[in-house]
C-alpha cells in the first residue's frame, strides 16, 4: 500500500515538472523586446524560435544520458541547461551584457534542449510507475505542459507586470525550483508488484478524479491569467494556482481509501482502458498474445496479398482510392517497427504530414503571437493571447484522454480522433483570413491551441499503437523531427511576408522594423490554412487505412473478455 501511495506522489511530481518546463510557449511574450535589443529582422527572430525547437533533434541525447546517470541527475542536468540558456538571455535583454547573434542562437538551442530532457524524465517516470495505465498517466502529465505560459503570466504579473524580460528570469529559475521540489518523490521510487484487475480499475478512478482537478486548474488559469493584475492581487492569484498544483498530493490518501471508492463508485461506473495500452489485465494479456503471434499475422497478410493478386489478374482492378487505402495496410496494432521499416511505411508518412501540417503549425503560430498581436494593434493583449493559447492547449491535451474514458459506449479508432482534433486548425486560420479584429484573433488563438494540444498529447499513444510500444523512444523522436523543420519552413514563410510589408507600413522602433496592419500576416494565415487542410486530408487517409486494425483489435478484445 505504501508503494502505491508513493507512485501517486511521483505522478504529482511529474505534473509539477511538466507544468513549469513548457518554457518555449512564452517566447512570444518577450520576443518583441528581444528583437529590439538585438536589432534584428523578423527572419532573424524566427531563427531564434527555430533554435528552441531544434532542441528536439537532440532528444536522443537524454536517453543516452539515462544509460549512464541516475534519473535525478538527468533531471538536474536539464534544469541547469535551462538556467544557463534563459539566464544569459535575460542578462542580454536587460542590456547587462552584450552578445553576438550567433551566441544568442546557441543559448536558445540549449534552452530548447532542456525542455526535451525534462520531457524524457517525465515519460520514463510515468512508464515505469504506471505500466498498466500508461496512456492515462502520459496524457495527464503532458497536458500540464500546456499551462506553463499561463502560470508564468501569473508569476510575471505578481513580480513585475511592466517588464517582459521577467519571463526569461522565470524560465531560468522556476524549472530549477520545480526540480528540487520533485527530487524527494523521485529518490523514493517504490518497487511495484503487478496490480490485480481490481487495483487497475481503482487506479482508473483516481485518474478520473485527477482529470477533474486538472479541468478546474485550467479554468482557473484561463479566467485569472487572461487579465493583468498588479501587486497583492496578482500574488494571491499565483498562490491559488500553486495550491491547485499541490492539492493532488491528497491522492495518497485516496489510495488508502480505495476500498470505499470500489464499493460506492466503481460498481456503478466501470472504466475501461485506453485504446492500446489497455487498463484491464485481461486486455493486457490479449495484447501480449497478439504480439507473440506477430509472425503468423505476417503469413496471413502475405496469403491475403496473393489472393488479391489472383483476383486482380482475373480482370477485377481496384480504383485509385482503393489502392491508396488498402495497399500495405497494417495487419495488426502493436507490430514493432524498427527505424528502417518505419520510414518505408505509407502510414508513417501520412501520420508525419498530419502532424507537420497540424500541431507544428499551431506551435509556430504561438511563437509568432507577439508580432501578430502587435501588427493588429493588440500589443496590450499579448499576454492575454499567450494565456489563451496555453489554456486551450491544456484543455486539448486533456481531451486526448476522453476516448479512453468513453470507449465502453463510443468506440472509435484513435487515428479517427486525431482527424477530428485537426478540424479546428483550418477553421481558425480561415477565420483570421476573413477578419482581423480582436474577437477573431482571440477565437482563432483558442481554436489553434485546442487543436495543437490534442495532437501533441494523442501522438504519443498513436505512435505506440501503430508502430510498437517497445520502439516508441526511437520512433516518436523520428516523428517529432517535423517540429524543427516546420518551425523553420513556416516561420521563414511568416517572416518573409512580414518583412516584405514593413516598408509600406508604419515605422521603425529603435533599430528594428515593425510591420502594422492585416497584410503583415494575411497571406501567411491563408498559406497556413491551406496546409492545415492538407494535414486534415492526410489524417483522414491514415484513419481509413488503420481503421481495420483498430476494429480487429477491439473485436478480439471483446470476444476474449
N, C-alpha and C positions, 0 to 999 in steps of 0.2 A: 504493500500500500504506500509506503514512504517513497519507493521508487516511482510509482505512478504520479505522486504529487510533484516530485522533482521534475518530471518531464514537462509538466504544465508550466513550471517556473521557467524552464528553458524556452518553451514556446513564447512566453511573455517577453523573455529577454530578446528573442529574435524579432519580436514585434517592435521593441524599443530600437533595436539596431536599424531595422528597415525604415521606421518612421523618421529617423533623424539622418539617414545617409542618402536620401534621394536629392543630393545637393545640386545635381545638374538641372533640376526643374526650376530653380530660382534664378537661372542665368539671365533671363530677360529683365529681372528686377534691377540689375546693376550694369547691364550690357551697354546702355547709352552712356553712362558715366565712364566706363572703361574705354569706349570708343573715343570719347572726348579727350581723356587724359593721354591716351596713346597717339591721338591724332591720326587715326587710320580710317580707311574707307569701309563701306558696308561689306564688301567682299572679304577684306582682311578680318573684319569682325566675325564673319561667318566661319572663317578658317579656325578661329579660336573655339567656336562652338563644335566644329568638326573634331578638333583635337580632344575635347572632352569625350566625345562619342568614340574616338579611336581607341580609348582605353579598353573597349570591349574586344578589340582584336588581340589584346594581351590577356584575355580571360583565362587562357590555359595556364598562365604563369601562377595563378592562385592555386590551381590543382597540383602543380609541380611543387609549390611551397608546402602544401599539406603532406606531401610524401616525406618531407624531411623535418618539419616542425610541428609542434602541437597546435591544436586548433586556436587556442587563446593567443599564441604567438603570432599566427597569421592575422588574427583579428586586430592586434595592436600594430602590426606592420601596415595594415590598411589604414588604420587611424592616423598614423604618423605620415603616411604618404599624403593624405588629405590635409593634414595640419600644415605641412610644408607647402603643398601646391596652392591652397587657398590663402594661407597666412602671408606668403610673399606677394600674392596678387593684391591683398589688402594693403600692404605697405606701398605697392605701386600706385594703386588708385588714390591713396591718401597723399601721394607725392612725397612720401618719406624717403623712398629710394627710387631710382630710375633703372629701367631695364630695357634692352633692345627687344623688339617684337618677337624674335625667334625664341628668347628665353621665356617670355610670357606664354608663347605657344607650348613650350615644353612643360611649363607649370600646369597648364590646362590639361595636357596629356596625363601628367602624373596624378592630378586630382581625379580625372575620369577613371584611371586605372584603379584607384582606391575604392570607387563605387562597386566595380566588378568584384573585387576581393571581398568586400562586405557581403555581397550577394552570395558568393560561393560559400562563405562561412554559414550563412543562414540556411542555404539549401542543404548543406551537409547535416546541420543540426536537426532540421525537420525530417530528413530522410532516415537518419539514424534513430530518432526517438519516436517517429510516427510512421512506421513502415506500413501498417495496415490502413492508415488514414492519410497517406502521403498527399493526395491532391487537395484534401481539405486543409491540411496544415500549410501547404505551399501557397494556395490561393489566398488564405487569410494573411499570412505574413507578407506576401508580395503586395497585397492590397495596401498595406500601411506605407509602403514606399511612395505611394501616390499622394500622401498627405504632407510630405516633407515641406513643400512650398508654403502650404497654409500654416504649418507650425512655425516656420521661420518668419512668416509675415507677422504672426502674433508676437514672437520674440523680438523682432525688429522694432515693432511699434512700442513694445514695453521698454526697450532700452533707448532708442533714438529714432523716432519716426521721421526725422528730417534728413537722415543720411541713408542713401542707397548702399554705400560702402559697408554698412553694418552687416549685410548679408554675407560678404566674404569672411568677415571675422567670425560670424556664427558658423559658417561652413567649416571653418578651421577647428573650432573648439568643441562644438556640441557633439559631433560624432565621437571624439575622443572621450568626452564625459559619458556618453551612452555606452561606450565600450567598457569603461571602468565599472559602470553600474551593472552591466551584463556579465562581468567576469566571474562572480561567485557562482551563479547557477551553471555556467559553462564548466567550471572546475569541478563541480559536484554532480556531473552527469551520472545518472543511475545505470545499472546493468538491468535491462528489462527482459523478462520472460515473455514468450508469445502470449497474447491476450486470448481469452476464451471468447466465443461468439457473443455472450452477454456483455463482456468487457468492451469489445469493439463497438457494440451498439450503444453502450453508455457513453463512450467517448464521443460518438457522433452527436449525442445530445449536448455535450459540453461545447462542441464546435458550433452547434446551432446557437447556444447562448452567447458565445464569443462573437458570432456574426451579428447578433442583435446589438451587442455592446459596440461593435465596430460601426454599425449604421448610426447609432446615437452620436458617436465620436465624429463621424463625417458630417452629420447635420450641424453639430455644434460648431465645427470649424468653418463650415460654409456660411453659417449665419453671422459669426462674430469675427472671422478673418477677412471678410469681404469689405469691411468698413474700417476706416482709420480711427484709432483711439490713441489718446496720449496719457502719459502719467500712470496714476494709480489704477485707473480702469483697465488699461491695456495690460498691466501687470497681473491684475486679478483674472482677466480672461485667459492669459497664458497659463496661470496657475490652475485654472479649471481644465485646460487641455491636458496638462501634466497629470492631474488627478484621474482623468479618464483613461490615460495610458497606464497608470499604476493600478487602477481598480481591478483589472483582470487577475491580479495576484491572489484574489479570493478564490480562484479556481481550485487550488489545492484543497480548500475546504469543501468545495463542491464534489471533488473526487472522493473524499471521505464519506460524503452523504449520498453517494451514487445509488445505494440500495433504495433510498427513498425516491429518487428520480425514476428508478426502474419500475417501482410499484405504481407510481402516480401518473407518470407521463409516457414512458416507453410502451406501456401496454396498449395505449390508445393512439400512439403516433409513432409508427415504425419507420425508421430511416434506413435508406439503402445507400450503398457506396457510390463512389464516383465511377464514371464510365469504364475505366480500365483498371486502375489501382483500386480494386473494389474493397468495400468495407467488410462485408460478411466473410467469415473464414472459409465457408463453403465455396464462395466465389473465388477466393484466393487459390484454393486447391484446383478449381477448374482452370484458372489462369496457368498454374504450373503444368497441368495436364496438356493444355493447348501448346505450350512452349515445348514440352517433351515430344509432341507429335509433329514438330515442325517439318521434319524431313518427309513424313507421309503426306503432308499438305503440298509439298513441292511436287511429289509424284502425281497427286490428283490434279494439280494445276497443269502439269505437263500433258496429262492424258486429255484434259479438257481442251487444251490448245490443239492437240492432234485431232480431236473430234470436230472442233470448229473449223479447222483447216479442211477436213474432208467435206464438211457441209458447203464451204465456200467453193470448193472445186467442183461441186455438183451443180453450180450455177447460182447459188444464193450469195449475194455480196452485201456487206454492211455499208451503211452510209458513212459520211464523214463524221457526223456527230457520234454515231455508234462506235466508230473506231477510236475517237478521242476518249470516250467514256470507258470502253471495255478493254482497250489494249493494255496489257501488262498491269492489270489491276492487282491490288493487294489481296492475297489469298486469305490472310488472317491478320488479326491485330497482334501486336507484340513481337512480330518477327524481327529478330535482331539484324540491323543493317550496319555493317562497317562503313567507314567513310567512303571507300572506293565504290561500294554498291549504292550508297545513299545518293551520290551525285549523278548516278546513271538512271535514277527513277524519275519518271514524269511527275509522280505525285509530289516529290520533294520540291521540284521547281515550281509547280503550281502553288504550293504552300509558301515557298520563298517569295514569289511575286505578290501573293496576297498580303504577306507581312510587309514587304517592301513598299507596296502601294497603299498600305493601310496604317498600321501602327507607327511605322517610321515617319510617314508624312505628318502624323499628329505630333510626334516628338520634335520635328523640325519647326512645326508651327509654334510650339511652346517656346522654342529658342528665339523665335522672331517676334514674340508678343510685345516686347518693349518697343521695337521700331514700328510694328503695326499700329499699336495704340498711339504712338507719337505722331505718325503720319495722318491718322484720322482725327487728330485733335483730342485724344483721350489720354494724354500723358498722366493726368491726375488719377486715372483709374487703372494704371498699370498693375499695381499690387493687387487690386480687386480682381483683375482678369487672371493674374497668375494664381491667385487663390481659387478662383472659379475653375480653372483648368485642373488644378491639383485636386480639388474636392471631387469633381466629377470623374476624374481618372481613378480616384479611390473607389467611388461607387461602381464604376465599370469593372474594376478588379474584383470587388465583392460579388458582383453579378455573375462573374465567371464560374462561381461555385453553385449557382442556382440549379443548373442541370443535374447536379449530384443529389440535391435535396428533393427535386420533383420527379426524379427518374421513375419512381413507382407508378406515378399517374401519367406522366408525359415522357415517353422515351424518344429521344432524337439524337442522331449521331452528333458528336461534339464538333465535327467539321461543319455540320449544318448550323450549329450555334455560332461558329466562327463567322460564317457568311452573314448571319443576322447581325452580329456585332459590328460588321463593317458598314452596314447601311447608313448609320448617322454621318459618317465622314463626308461622302459626296453631297449629302443634303446640306451640311454645314458650309462647305466651300461654295456651292452654287447660291446659297443664301447670301454669303458675303460678296459674291459677284453682283448679285441683284441689288444689294443695299449696303451702304457704308455707314449707316447711323449706329449709335451706341447700342441700341437694343439688339440689332442684328449681330453686332460684334460679341455681345455677351452670350446670346443664344448659340452662335456658331462655336464660340470657345467651349461652352459647356458640352455641346454635341461631340466635338473633336476629342475632348478629354474623356468623355464616357466611352467612346468607341476605342480609342487607343489603349485605355486602361484595361478594357475587356480583353483585347488582343494580347497585351503583354502577359496577363495572368493565365489566360487559356492556353497560350502557346506551349508552356512547359508540359502540361498534360498531353496535349496533342502530339508533341514530338515523341513522348514516351509511348503513346498508344500506336502510332503509325510506324515508328522505326525502332522500337525496342527499348525497354526500361534500362537495360544494362549499358546501352550505348548512348544514353541521353547526355552525358557530360560532353562527349565529343560532338555529337550530332547537333545539340542545341547551340553550341558555340559556333558551329558552321552556319546554322540558320541566322544567328544574330550578327553575322558579318554584314548583313544587309543594312544594319543601322549606321555604321560609319560611312558606308558607300552612299546610302540615301541621304545622310546628313550633308555629305559633300555635294552630291548632284542637286538635290532640292534646295539646299542652302545657297549654292552658287547661282542657281536659276533665280531665286528670290533676290539675291544681292545685285545681280546684273540688271534686273528690271528696276530695282530701287535706284541704283546709281545712275542709270540712264535717264531717270526723271528728275534728278537733283537739279540740273542746270536750268530746267524750265520751271522749277518750283521756287521755294522760298529762299533760304539764305544759308549762311554758314554760321555755326556756333563754335567759337574758338577756332580750332584747326580742322574740324570735321564737318563735312557737308551733311545737311539734313533735308530729306525729301518730305514734302507735305502734300496731302490730298489723296483721293481714292486711287489715282492712277499709279501710285507707288507700289501697290500690291494687287491691283485689279487683275492684271494679266497672270500674275503668279497664282492667285486663287483659282482662276479658270484652268490653268495647267494642272494644279493640284487636284481640282475636282475631277477632271478627265482621267487622270492617273488613278484616282481612288475608285473610279468606275471600273477601270481595268483590274484593279485588285479585287473588287467585288465579283467580277466575272470569273476570275481565277479561283476564288474561294468556292463559287458555285460548282465549277467543274471538279474541284477537289472533293466536294461533298458528294457529287454524283458518282465519282469513281470509288469512293471509300464507303458509301452507304451500305453496300452489300456486306462488307467485312464487319461493320458495326452490327448490322441486323443479325448476321450469322452468330456473332459472339453473344448477343443478347438472347437469341433463341436457345443456344446451348446452355447459357446460364439459367434460364427459366426452367428448361427441361431437367437440369441437374438438381436445382434447389426445390 
